[in-house]
Amino acid sequence: MSATWFDHAIATVAPRMAARRVMARQALDTLTRGYDGAARGRRTEGWRAPGSSADTEIGVAGALLRDRMRDLVRNNPHAAKAVAVLVNNIIGAGIMPRAASGDDKLDRKVDALFERWTADCDADGQLDFYGLQTLICREMVEAGEVLVRRRLRRASDGLPVPLQLQVLEADFLDATKSGALGAGRLVQGIEFDPVGKRRAYWLHAEHPGDAYGALQNGLQSRPVPATEIAHIYEKQRTQARGVPWGAPVIRSLRDLDDYEVAELVRKKTEACVTAIVFGDDEAQQGIAPSVVDADGNRVEQFEPGLIAYARGGKDIRFNQPSATGGYGEYKRASLHTISAGFRVPYELLTGDLSQVNYSSIRAGLVEFRRQIDAVQWQLFIPMFCAPVWRWFTEAAWAAGQIPSPTVPVEWSPPKFEAVDPQKDAMANLLSIRSGTMTLAEVIARQGRNPDAVLAEIAATNAKLDALGLVLDSDPRRVTKTGSAQTGDPATDPAAGDTTADDPAADADNDPAQADQQD
């Protein structure tokens, strides 16, 4: 802030005092500045924004948020679709591992062992490893968090690797266990040591909402070492537990439900009454009005096609249901809000592609895929896939099936289907030829194992060589090695046409073309 004329006047006789005035005014101006969002006044009256910790907020509201979101997923089609879209894109056919120790023989052995183990890894005996991924991701999105417990088995159980995985809903965590515990502390069922590392999870023996479990004293909890548990949830702050992904739009989903029910009831009510007969009998004007049917019985409930009679009816008026305006616009705006809350594109949530073109849908999907990549690599793989791989290699090593308890791994998430496959394929081809991407990277982005794909290509080429077949650039043509024929003329007209690919021959047959060539 510059000095005023008065400051300059003072400075002529008292420079130090003038300097103090200018500095004080600058300090006052700094103190009075601030964020409009933090201003207090009429417009922000009633805005509650407590400065509580994330754990405190989740401890109060977490269970109710889970229950309400589960109810919405059960009964609201938009909530169910949002969860399905997220799960299908994060997991798809499964996030697949590939041993990467650098020892080809060991990597092939570990990969083959893991492939056999995936079919029997479910402690409930129903899903394979990739089915468990879908279930775990669904619980993470719908309920906000999920637990996976390591279950070691006996060698006599006949499993490829003596290990299975047990999926536990977040309700198994005893949220009543909070407070100090020796030098450590408990936060909603999670035990931390003095340095803040997770030490144990306090789990119920049975689901607290299960009637049989409650009768069997299943509400008691006991600690399970944290090394035996994989806790999967999205960390938005430094909280110990997660919240449902649709928490920001729970009220919007409920309001949309209520609006649709109210609109439907209104239209049904209008459609029920076909006509009402009114009366003008002066002797009955002082009598309380009533509506009766043709038999004189008092009408207590409307039904379709009803003709109601007022007392002493002399006139008839037919009902004319009014058209509802703005219903579609309101629902579309509400669904835009809901899709934003779930972080899902509107078009994927609703299936409405009427207002998009190729460029707009591709731009929307690019941002969505970037978000899915972040969830896969920063959340699901570190919190679930990595611990499971570590448990698997330790169990296989303890069983004497591999020489080391630690085997490096690479993960291949499912590929994204291309909006325009030809353009994406050409982009990959240019990346490979320019040296900015390797063939293995491109194959891995397709959700497949590069080593397996390259081995399959080599085996196919060897089989073609053994049969003496050569694949032409035209995929419809397969020729015998050393043969000039491209096929059987009887079955392939192009095979018997020797001029099909010869421009010179075409020119000989067409004088106009010959003149042009000359």
Buried (B, 14 or more C-beta within 10 A) or exposed (E): EEBEEEBEEBBEEEEEEBBEBBEEBEEEEEEEEEEEEEEEEEEEEEEEEEEEBBBBBBBEEBBEBBBBBBBBBEEBEBBBBBBBBBBBBBBBEBBBBBBBBEBEEBBBBBBEBBEEBBEBBBBEEEBBBBBBBBBBBBBBBBBBBBBBBBBEBEEEEEBBBBBBBBBBBBBBBBBEBBEEBEEBBBBBBBBBBEEEEBBBBBBBEBBBEEEEBBEEEBBEBEBBEBEBBBBBBBEEEEBBBBBBBBBBBBEBBBEBBEBBEEBEEEBEEBBBBEEBBBBEEEEEEEEEEEBBEEEEEEBEEBEEEBBBBBBBBEEEEEBEEEEEEEEEEBBEEBBEBBBBBBBBBBBBBBEEEEEBEEEEBBEBBEEBEEBBEEBBEEBBBEBBBBBBBBBBBBBBBBBEBBEEEEBEBBBBBBBBEBEEEEEBEEBBEEBBEEEEBEEBEBBBBEBBBBBBBEEEEEEEEEEBEEEEEBEEEEEEBBBEEEEEEBBEEEEBEEBBEEEEEEEEEBBEEEEEBEEEEE
